[in-house]
Amino acid sequence: MVARDKNQGRSLEEMEGKLSQQLQKLMEGMVNMNDRNVQTDKELMEIKQALGNAKQKDKEIDQNRTESSVGGDRAQEFCNATGDFQNSNGKFLT
């Protein structure tokens, strides 16, 4: 019976050792996954910031176009109101 207890004791120690190794591998895998997630989150944030900057620039460009268009319309309105027209040679006709 003593031999049997020793064999069971070794068997339990071996199982505990294997479980400890598996647990260690699992923990290492989780740490690696966490590190990759942190890196991915960082890269996604950079992409989101770049997209936000691009959208802001597009808004500014659109706003400038609108302002330029309004300014051009006003100049045309002025010419129409005063009767001044410019021909293709740059000379004003009244």
Buried (B, 14 or more C-beta within 10 A) or exposed (E): EEEEEEEEEEEEEEEEEEEEEEEEEEEEEEEEEEEEEEEEEEEEEEEEEEEEEEEEEEEEEEEEEEEEEEEEEEEEEEEEEEEEEEEEEEEEEE
